[in-house]
């Protein structure tokens, strides 16, 4: 089984805040942060597994986080940011979408419908799902 790949869409224009909250949620789960780029800490010796996540620059009211993220961190991230998270995931050729609100994951089309653009009908979402 391969590691799940996540894309989180967060309705905030503050990528630094999203990154800090995601880092804190992962540290609470026992992850150790490191910066592999020049000037960073480099890859610590003795690590058996590495997980690389990315927080993209914000745009149009949203920030996106990508990678094989640990979904166990999402309730704490949701609570820390105080906004819903839209999660997309893919693992072993299967995937889906969910909305995290108040620490609860909702995979219903109704939860996603709240985020439809005004020019898109609900039937477009139903077809996509």
Buried (B, 14 or more C-beta within 10 A) or exposed (E): EEEBBBBBBBEBBEBEBBBBBBBBBBEEEEBEEEEEEEEEEEEEEEEEEEEEBEBBEBEEEBBBBBBBBBBEBBBBBBEBBEBBBBBBBBBEEEEEBBBBBEEEBBEEEEBBBEBEEEEEEEEEBEEEE
